[in-house]
């Protein structure tokens, strides 16, 4: 179900509302869903904010057992797992007391070079600026600003670099040092990147 937007007295457009209940995938209207889209948790709902300020509210996205994929007529497809990761945790920067703080030995890679502004949003929702030598972890979302760039070496010696105004998630790294076999899954949402397999 889609509810169309309406303009208020000040010209501010209210969000288009779509309902996540009972859907395997949801058509997201307009051009809201791009690499620059902000994913924001609002209780059980997911708010998508496009680069031009247009908004879509996905009602009940976090309340359903299996959230739907988000798709557009232009062919963009965001898997529910990726949308959840981009929205961050329900309580940012609050982790279970029993959970250890991420240690460098749990890292999946290291930042080799940074130019300009480069940030990482961790799985707990905290965002920090990256510097040469910083550790990276599964679930990290890396973003480069205007004029920014980053070079990374993963644990399996895979290298990647991402140019300015990019956004990428580190979804998976499976590596066995004994057999030197493994796989990596990175999601490039915006910008350009070069990957060289380890």
Protein Blocks (a to p, Z undefined) as FASTA:
>chain_A
ZZdddddfkopacdddddfehpabdcdehjlbcfklccddehjbccdddfkopacddehk
lmpmbdcddddfkopacdfklmmmmnopfbghiacfklccddfklpgbdcfbdghjaddd
dfkopacdddehiacdehiacdddehiacddddfkopacdddehiacddfbccddfklop
acdddddfbdcdddddZZ
